[in-house]
Amino acid sequence: EVQLVDSGGGLVQPGGSLRLSCAASGFTFSSYSMNWVRQAPGKGLEWVSYISSSFSTIYYADSVKGRFTISRDNAKNSLYLQMNSLRAEDTAVYYCARYSGNYYGMDVWGQGTTVTVSS
Amino acid sequence: QSVLTQPPSVSGAPGQRVTISCTGSSSNIGAGYDVHWYQQLPGTAPKLLIYGNSNRPSGVPDRFSGSKSGTSASLAITGLQAEDEADYYCQSYDSSLSRWVFGGGTKLTVL
């Protein structure tokens, strides 16, 4: 079964750090680009970051640039999001999503992990 | 303010047909980038519903259909069922912003 499992969320104080993980199974992880997408409480979906299958291309939303770092370990079939200098507005459910190209879209999603930034 | 504009809500009775619009611009939908639709049932992760403007992934009922014209796209749902009650999001790529963009989402209520 093709599956993504998100983990690593939690409660963190403003200015703190957190590392999210996404474990992939059921497909050749190294062949796919990946995205992180977040959803603030009661709000819509917001794209956060992208990494290509070969690590060569990385993009960030302006709202997280310079604070978040996306990475992957193809040997471990895992995607990561290192989040530093966290702000209250980063509070959201974070989803990893497999990206199968402009034509196929984000075709597999994790179940999400909740990040709460509060003192 | 989302780059792609969707109505906040739509509603319909069981068995009826509803459509959800997604309006973009010349830097995203109008530039030829494909539109995708996602269904988010309450308390769950989004699920790909329509890809490449009008294609259904395996397992998605043919009651769901998508179309694209100019700078807009639409999702149509026929034969509404209670289990269709969910939030629906359109998504594309914007070349001016150099990022993936989502619509603000539309809440479908089955009356």
Interface residues (C-beta under 8 A of the other chain):
Chain A: N35 V37 G44 L45 E46 W47 Y50 Y59 A61 Y95 A97 N102 Y103 Y104 G105 M106 D107 V108 W109 G110 Q111 G112
Chain B: S2 Y33 D34 H36 Y38 T44 A45 P46 K47 L48 Y51 G52 P57 Y89 Q91 Y93 S98 R99 W100 V101 F102 G103 G104 G105
